[in-house]
Amino acid sequence: MERVSLKGVSAVALALTIAISGCKGGPSGGPASGDTGKISINGAGATFPNPIYSKWFSEYAAAHPEVHINYQPIGSGGGIRQVSDGTVDFGATDGPMNDQQLADAKVKVMHIPTVLGAVVPIYNLPGVTEDLNFSPDVIADIYLGKIVSWNDPRIVKDNPGVKLPSKAILQVYRSDGSGTTYIFTDFLSKVSPAWATAVGKGTSVKWQHGIGAKGNEGVAGMVRQSPNSFGYVELIYAEQNKMQFGLVKNAAGKFVKASTAGVTAAAANVPQMPADYRVSITNAPGDDSYPISSFTWLLVPTHFADPAKGKAMHDFLGWMLATGESEAPGMSYAALPASVADSVRQTIAQVQ
């Protein structure tokens, strides 16, 4: 009987050890790095850079099979919220966190710029094959409901010789918290006093007209299936969906079609980059600058509770700068300017 009792105690102890060990995990419930010998890093946020992030994370895992980076493109607002709450290891956003958000976050977060991109006005206008020109105030007034039809005199003026229909414009916007919306509304707030007063800028704003859709994919899909509609998406989504997108008048008065060269020109013509990288480059000066351009950022804690995750994130960021950046132009993003990349190399030394 005594021998059986000891075996029973041992079995209970073993079961308890397994149960305790099974409770260990990262912030989103995945296995901790020490449990399996592999490191799982979980992130969430912007859809704007999701195509290139997906490529990077896949390539990095292939080269470093001990590290797996999971990323959920839930929108910048969700990324800011989840990294601030500590429910993911990192976030991603196209609209930088404000001072209050940084102060309220449960962890100290730094902004790491990754690439730059463009937001473009897309439209579905049957019978019109030309690339349309859009003045900034026209875009603002379409969403403010002041311009309601495609043959409005102000649209006609910017597009001489184009036969525009007398159809009502259906405005499509992001229904979720979105960095793409932040970039778009940041631009409109700079170029339209009426917009700045009535709506303002943010990852989420109170839209006065139109219909909402979730994610860049949702907006692209809604415009594609809705004749006479107008929306905004990141450049790569317009190109992947083979959608028409317009030229936008920049601060120099030139109509410019979005391109990596135009985004690079915008970045080169802004004031000096601040130390925390939170900068707006919309409506940048210069003949070649595309006016709705922006950096996009990873939101990375300066300190990870799991040192192995901190080292893995540090190493990935180094790989991103050394290897990943070269892939940006082929995916309709602009790589970081050399001076910014050099500064980021010094910044990521803080990640541990």
N, C-alpha and C positions, 0 to 999 in steps of 0.2 A: 504493500500500500504506500509506503514512504517513497519507493522508487517511482511509482506511478504519479504521485503528487509532485515530485521534482520535475518530471517530464512535462506535467501540466503547467507548472510555473514557467518553465523554459519556453513552452509554446506560447503562453500568454505574453511573455516578455518579447519574444520574436515578433508576434503580431503587432504589439504596441510600437515596436521599433519601426516596423514597416509603415504603420499608419502615420507616425510622426514624420517619417522621411517623405511619405507621399504628400504631406501638406505643404512641403516647401515649394516655392514657385516664384516667378517674376510678378511684376505689377499687374499683368493681365491674366494671371492664372496659369501660364505656361511653365514648363519645367525650368528650374533654376540651372545655371550653367554647371554646377558641381554635381548634379544628379546623374547625368547621362554622358558627360564628357563633351557634349555639344552645347553651343550657346545659341539661345533663341532670343532675338531682340524684336520687340513689338512696337510698331509706330502707326500713326493715323493722322490724316489731315487732308491737305489740298489735293484737288483733282487736276489743277493746272499743270503740275509737273509729274503727274502719275505715269504717263508713258515712259519718260526717261528714268524715273525712279524704279519702275518695274524692271526695266532693262538692266540698270545698275545692280539692283539687289540680286537678280538672277545670275548675272555674270560674276558677282563677288562670291556668291555661294558656290558656284562651279569651281572657282579658284581657291576657295577656302571652305571646304566641305564641313568643317567644324562649326561654322557660323551660318545661321539662317536668320534673315531679316524679313519679318512679316510686316506688310504695310496695307492699311485699309484706307482707300480714298473716300473719306466721308465729308470732305469740305474743310476749309480752313478754320471755320468756327468750331467744329467738332475737334479738330486737332489741337487748337489752343486750349479748349476746355479739358480734354483728356490728359494732355501733358501737364497742365496746371494742377489737376487733381491727383496726378501720380498714377493713373490707371494704364498708361502706356510708357514705354521707355523713352520715346521721342515723339515730337509732333512735327507738323509741316504746315506752312502758311504762305500765302501770297500777300497778305496784309499784316504788317508787323504788329506785335502786341503793343498796347499802349502802356503808359507808366503804371496805371492802376492795375491792369491785368498782371503785369510783372510783379507788383507788390503783393497781390493777392495769391499768387501761385504758391503751392505747397513746397515746390522745389525751385532752386535758383536756375533760371533758364537763360541760355544765350542764343542769339540769332546767328546761324551759319548760312550765308548766301551760297546757293548752289549753282544756279544758272539764271538766265534772263529770258523772258518771253514777251509775247505781244498778245493783247486782247483785240479781237477784230469784230466789226459789225457785219453780221451775216443776214441774208435775206432770201426769201423764196418768192420770186416775182415772175410768174409764168409769162413767157413771151419776151422778157428782157434778158438779153445775153451779155450786155455790156457790164463792165465793172463800174459801179456807181461811185460818185464822189459824195462825201458827207462832211459838211462843216460841223464843228463841235457844237455850236448852239442849235443846229438842226437836230442832232442826236438827242441833246437834252430835251428839246421841245417835243420830240416824238414821244419820249417817255413821260413827259409832263402833260401830254394830251393836248398840246397847243397845235401840233401838226397831226392831222388825223387821216389824211389821204395821200397816196403816193404821187399824185400830180399837184401837190401843194406848190405854189409858186417858188418857194425857197428851195425845194428839192430840184425843181425844174431849172432854176437859175444855175445851180451847181453842175447840172448835167445837160448842157446844150446838145440838141440833136437826138436825145434819147426819148422815145415815145413811152411815157409813163402812164399807167392806167389810173382811172378815177376810182380806185378801190381803197377801202378802209384798211389802215395799217393795224395789224395785230402785233402788239408788243409782247415779247417773251423775255422773262427774266429768271434769275436763279431764286428758287424757293428756299434753299438751304443756306446756312451760313457759309459764305464763299469768299475766298481771296480774289477770285476773278471779279466778283462784284465790288470788292474793295478797290481794286485797280481801276475798274470802269467808273465807279462813282467818285473816286479821288480825282480822276481826270475831269469829269463833268463838273465837279465842285470848283475846279480851277478856271474853267472856261465859261461857266454860266452862273452869274450871280443868282438868277432865279432858282436854279437847281440847288445851289449852296444853301439858300434860305429855306426852300420847301422840303428838301430831302436830305441833303448832306452826303457824307461818305461813311462807309462802314462795311463790314462783312455781311451784315444784314441791314436793310433799310426799308422804310415804309413805301412800297411802290404804289403809285396812284392809279395806274392803268395797266392793263394787260393780263397775262396769265403766267404762272410760275411753273418751273420744271426743276427737277433735282439734278445737280451735277452738270458739268460741261456736256456730258453725253446726253442728258435729258434735254437741255436747251437746244443742242444740235438736232436731236431727234424731233422735237416739237416744231422747230422751224422747217425742217425737211418735209414734214407731213402736213404743214399748214400753209396753203397758198396765201400770198400777200403779207406774210409775217416778217418780223424783224427781231433780231436778238444779238447776243454777244457771247463769244466763246474764246478760248485760247486758240492761237493760230493752228496748232497741230490738229485740233479737233475739226476745224474747218477743212483742212487739207485732207485728213483721213476720210472725211465724209464727202469729199469732192463738192463742197458747197461754195457758192459765190460769196465773196466778202468784199466790202467796199474800201476805197481809199479814204483816209481821214486827213483833213487840213491840219497842219502842224503850226507851231508857234511862229514859224517864219512865213506862214501863209501859203505853203506848198501842200498840194494833195499828195500823200505818200501811201503806198501800199505796204502792208506789213511784210517784213523780211528780217532775217537775222542781222543783216547789215544795218537796217534802220534801227533795230534795237540796240546794237553795239554803238551806233552814233549817238543815240539818246543817252546811254550810260556814260559816254565820253564827254558829254556836254553838261553834266550836272555838277553842282558844287562838290567839294571834297567829301569823300565818304566818311561818315562819323565812325567813332571807335566801336559802337555797338551794331553797326551796319544797318540800322533802321533808317532807310532813306527812300524818298519818292522820286522817281524819274519820269513821271507823267508830264506831258506838255513841255518837254525839254527843248531848249533853244537849238538852232541849227537847221540848215536847209534839208539835211538828209535824215533828221531824227524822226522816227515813228512815234507819234505822240501818246499812244496808250501802251507803254512799255513798263516793265517792272522786273526787279529781282524777285526771286522766290527763295524762301528760307527754310532750313530745318531748325526746329526748336529743340535744342539739346541741353539736358541738365549738365551742370558743371561737375556734379558728383553723382556717381551711380552707387547704390547700396551694394551691388554685386561688382567687385573689382574686375572680374573677368568680362562682364558686359561693358564696363567703362573702357577697358583696353580694346575690346573688339570694335566699339563705336569709334574710338580714336583711330584705330587702324583703317577702318572703312573710310573715314573722312580723308585720311591721307591718300588712300587709293583713288578716291573720287577726284581729288585735285590732280594727281599724277596721271591717271588713266581715263576716268570717266568724262572729264571735261572735253576731251577730244571728240567725243561722240555727240556732243550737243548740236552742232550745226546740221548734222545729218538728220536730226529729229525736229528741226524747226525751232530750236532754242539757240540762244547765244551763250557762248562760254563766258566765264568770269573774266573781266579784264585782268591782265597780268599783275597789276599793282594790287588789285583786290585779292587775287589768289595768294599772293605773297603774304598779305596781311592775315588771311584766313589760316595759312600754315602756322603762323605764330599763335593764333587764337586757339586752335584745336589742342595745343599743348595743355590747356587748362582742363580738358575732358579726362576724367579719371574714374 
